[in-house]
Amino acid sequence: MQIVLTGATGRLGAYVREPLARTGSEVVAWGGAGDVDLEDPAAIARELDRADADAVLHLAAISDAETCRREPERARRINVEAVSSIAAWCRAKGRRLVFTSTDMVFDGGKPWASEADEPRPILAYGATKRAAELEALQAADAAVVRVALMYGPTRCGRETFYDKAVANLRAGSVQTFFDDEFRTPLDYATAAKAIVALVVSDFRGVVHLGGRERVSRFEMMKRVARGLGLDESLVRSNSRADAVFAEPRPADVSMDTSRLAALLPSLDRAPIEEAVRAMERPSVG
Ligand SMILES: NC(=O)c1ccc[n+]([C@@H]2O[C@H](COP(=O)([O-])OP(=O)(O)OC[C@H]3O[C@@H](n4cnc5c(N)ncnc54)[C@H](OP(=O)(O)O)[C@@H]3O)[C@@H](O)[C@H]2O)c1
């Protein structure tokens, strides 16, 4: 099988490359805009024709909510129109498309959202990703994987919120996180494995990919500290009410992942403490 991987230079892309290679597939990795610019539909079509792959795993996006808010037109071109171009190519050629969306397509009003719940994004970022989901599903053989918040050390050199927080905890400084905003986070390594398993599966439709537990970022970071043997008392809590946001943020985008569990019954989603220990070991993929 030959697979085009977009966003290969991103945080998730760096984790996906190893399990993807292990499937024995030939991978055509697209890096950033300097490689194949997603703002250029002609370049997308030309490079897809050139690769002529069996499947496209489309990870590339503007994944930063604040950039999407500040640059809505660019966000639309990259996060929506590029997906439309890729989906049109896959549909025309009868190829598979796997697209990564986000828990931020929900408004945060209902815990444990399932695939049957109607997405109602309130962030500009979430709105682009929801529009993109509908584009992706235009490809006949399409899977939309709604990914929860991911955590773990960077493998691409681009810092994650986790890297920053862990570095500060190691340096002994107090870190504050919301205790009233909820997610079902999953570590990068497990998320990458699951996405690759979905690429080589025949699943079509929408599936939620997240951890088993609904936690606040405060609880998550306490457990990260515990897992890494760092001083948990440095992890303190605050409230959303203590902060000012440029956009209203969804309060609870925890996702029900029972469809994922049925599709990938052998996927081991370890508790946060174990997952961080495994990812900090250099050889784990
Ligand atoms: N991180 C999370 O917790 C999370 C949670 C839910 C869903 N997701 C979704 O997962 C996917 C991957 O996220 P990530 O965290 O890996 O994002 P990331 O680290 O920000 O990486 C984004 C990737 O997209 C590429 N890209 C951006 N603009 C481009 C353009 N104009 N042309 C070509 N490539 C471009 C970037 O290339 P450069 O190297 O040039 O920047 C990079 O490879 C995204 O679809 C995101 O919405 C992420």
The ligand as an SDF file (V2000), in Angstrom:
LIG
                    3D

 48 52  0  0  0  0  0  0  0  0999 V2000
   -2.4030   18.4660   18.9260 N   0  0  0  0  0  0  0  0  0  0  0  0
   -3.5900   18.1230   19.4040 C   0  0  0  0  0  0  0  0  0  0  0  0
   -3.7750   17.9660   20.6280 O   0  0  0  0  0  0  0  0  0  0  0  0
   -4.7310   17.8570   18.4350 C   0  0  0  0  0  0  0  0  0  0  0  0
   -5.9490   17.5140   18.9780 C   0  0  0  0  0  0  0  0  0  0  0  0
   -7.0020   17.2260   18.1350 C   0  0  0  0  0  0  0  0  0  0  0  0
   -6.8190   17.2370   16.7600 C   0  0  0  0  0  0  0  0  0  0  0  0
   -5.6250   17.5860   16.2180 N   0  0  0  0  0  0  0  0  0  0  0  0
   -5.4960   17.5650   14.7560 C   0  0  0  0  0  0  0  0  0  0  0  0
   -4.4180   16.6850   14.4170 O   0  0  0  0  0  0  0  0  0  0  0  0
   -3.7630   17.1330   13.2380 C   0  0  0  0  0  0  0  0  0  0  0  0
   -2.2670   17.2820   13.4970 C   0  0  0  0  0  0  0  0  0  0  0  0
   -2.0850   18.2050   14.5600 O   0  0  0  0  0  0  0  0  0  0  0  0
   -0.6210   18.5870   15.0820 P   0  0  0  0  0  0  0  0  0  0  0  0
   -0.7640   18.8800   16.5330 O   0  0  0  0  0  0  0  0  0  0  0  0
    0.3730   17.5960   14.6160 O   0  0  0  0  0  0  0  0  0  0  0  0
   -0.3990   19.9850   14.3050 O   0  0  0  0  0  0  0  0  0  0  0  0
    0.9650   20.7890   14.1270 P   0  0  0  0  0  0  0  0  0  0  0  0
    2.0210   20.2890   15.0370 O   0  0  0  0  0  0  0  0  0  0  0  0
    0.5720   22.2350   14.1910 O   0  0  0  0  0  0  0  0  0  0  0  0
    1.4010   20.4200   12.6240 O   0  0  0  0  0  0  0  0  0  0  0  0
    0.6830   20.9100   11.5350 C   0  0  0  0  0  0  0  0  0  0  0  0
    1.2700   20.3600   10.2450 C   0  0  0  0  0  0  0  0  0  0  0  0
    0.5430   20.9610    9.1520 O   0  0  0  0  0  0  0  0  0  0  0  0
    1.5040   21.5200    8.2590 C   0  0  0  0  0  0  0  0  0  0  0  0
    0.9710   22.7030    7.5580 N   0  0  0  0  0  0  0  0  0  0  0  0
    0.4380   23.8200    8.1070 C   0  0  0  0  0  0  0  0  0  0  0  0
    0.1610   24.6980    7.1160 N   0  0  0  0  0  0  0  0  0  0  0  0
    0.5170   24.1120    5.9390 C   0  0  0  0  0  0  0  0  0  0  0  0
    0.4740   24.5070    4.5660 C   0  0  0  0  0  0  0  0  0  0  0  0
    0.0190   25.7070    4.1840 N   0  0  0  0  0  0  0  0  0  0  0  0
    0.9080   23.6440    3.6350 N   0  0  0  0  0  0  0  0  0  0  0  0
    1.3810   22.4220    4.0010 C   0  0  0  0  0  0  0  0  0  0  0  0
    1.4540   21.9880    5.2620 N   0  0  0  0  0  0  0  0  0  0  0  0
    1.0240   22.8320    6.2260 C   0  0  0  0  0  0  0  0  0  0  0  0
    2.6620   21.9160    9.1630 C   0  0  0  0  0  0  0  0  0  0  0  0
    3.8180   22.1470    8.3890 O   0  0  0  0  0  0  0  0  0  0  0  0
    5.0510   23.0470    8.9520 P   0  0  0  0  0  0  0  0  0  0  0  0
    6.0330   22.0680    9.4680 O   0  0  0  0  0  0  0  0  0  0  0  0
    5.5470   23.8070    7.7800 O   0  0  0  0  0  0  0  0  0  0  0  0
    4.4770   23.9740    9.9720 O   0  0  0  0  0  0  0  0  0  0  0  0
    2.7440   20.6780   10.0450 C   0  0  0  0  0  0  0  0  0  0  0  0
    3.3710   19.6110    9.3670 O   0  0  0  0  0  0  0  0  0  0  0  0
   -4.4790   18.4130   12.8260 C   0  0  0  0  0  0  0  0  0  0  0  0
   -5.4300   18.0860   11.8350 O   0  0  0  0  0  0  0  0  0  0  0  0
   -5.1620   18.8880   14.0900 C   0  0  0  0  0  0  0  0  0  0  0  0
   -6.3130   19.6570   13.7810 O   0  0  0  0  0  0  0  0  0  0  0  0
   -4.5730   17.8930   17.0270 C   0  0  0  0  0  0  0  0  0  0  0  0
  1  2  1  0
  2  3  2  0
  2  4  1  0
  4  5  1  0
  4 48  2  0
  5  6  2  0
  6  7  1  0
  7  8  2  0
  8  9  1  0
  8 48  1  0
  9 10  1  0
  9 46  1  0
 10 11  1  0
 11 12  1  0
 11 44  1  0
 12 13  1  0
 13 14  1  0
 14 15  2  0
 14 16  1  0
 14 17  1  0
 17 18  1  0
 18 19  2  0
 18 20  1  0
 18 21  1  0
 21 22  1  0
 22 23  1  0
 23 24  1  0
 23 42  1  0
 24 25  1  0
 25 26  1  0
 25 36  1  0
 26 27  1  0
 26 35  1  0
 27 28  2  0
 28 29  1  0
 29 30  1  0
 29 35  2  0
 30 31  1  0
 30 32  2  0
 32 33  1  0
 33 34  2  0
 34 35  1  0
 36 37  1  0
 36 42  1  0
 37 38  1  0
 38 39  2  0
 38 40  1  0
 38 41  1  0
 42 43  1  0
 44 45  1  0
 44 46  1  0
 46 47  1  0
M  CHG  2   8   1  16  -1
M  END
$$$$
